[in-house]
């Protein structure tokens, strides 16, 4: 694994552990994860009032 990726993952884990929240009330956790996924991945982040999820989009335009 790339050292920069590992360092970023460790920092994310530490950040999440510092802001422990009650189940079902993870607003800060959701924001931290949304920020990380938006800035460090190519996944599309979809946010709802209660949760978020990611979408991995693949383009097949090169096949036509």
C-alpha positions in Angstrom: 0.0 0.0 0.0 1.2 3.5 -0.8 2.6 5.3 2.3 0.5 8.4 1.6 -2.7 6.5 1.3 -1.9 4.6 4.6 -1.1 7.9 6.4 -4.4 9.4 5.2 -6.4 6.3 6.3 -4.7 6.4 9.7 -5.5 10.1 10.1 -9.1 9.4 9.1 -9.4 6.6 11.7 -8.0 8.9 14.4 -10.4 11.7 13.5 -13.3 9.3 13.7 -12.3 7.9 17.1 -12.0 11.5 18.5 -15.6 12.3 17.7 -17.4 9.2 19.0 -21.2 9.7 18.7 -24.3 7.8 19.8 -25.7 5.3 17.3 -28.2 7.0 15.0 -26.8 10.5 15.9 -23.6 10.4 13.9 -23.8 13.8 12.3 -20.1 14.7 12.8 -19.1 11.2 11.6 -21.2 11.5 8.5 -19.6 14.9 7.7 -16.1 13.5 8.2 -16.7 10.5 6.0 -18.4 12.7 3.3 -15.5 15.0 3.3 -13.0 12.1 3.0 -14.9 10.3 0.3 -15.4 13.5 -1.7 -11.7 14.6 -1.5 -9.8 11.3 -1.6 -11.9 8.9 -3.8 -13.6 9.0 -7.2 -16.8 7.8 -5.7 -20.0 9.8 -6.0 -21.4 10.6 -2.5 -25.2 10.6 -2.1 -26.4 12.2 1.1 -29.8 11.7 2.7 -31.0 13.3 6.0 -30.1 10.1 7.9 -27.2 8.6 6.1 -24.9 8.7 3.0 -23.8 6.2 0.5 -21.4 6.1 -2.4 -21.9 5.1 -6.0 -19.1 3.7 -8.2 -19.9 4.8 -11.7 -18.3 3.0 -14.7 -18.5 4.4 -18.2 -18.8 2.0 -21.1 -18.7 4.6 -23.8 -15.3 3.3 -25.0 -17.0 0.1 -26.0 -19.2 1.6 -28.7 
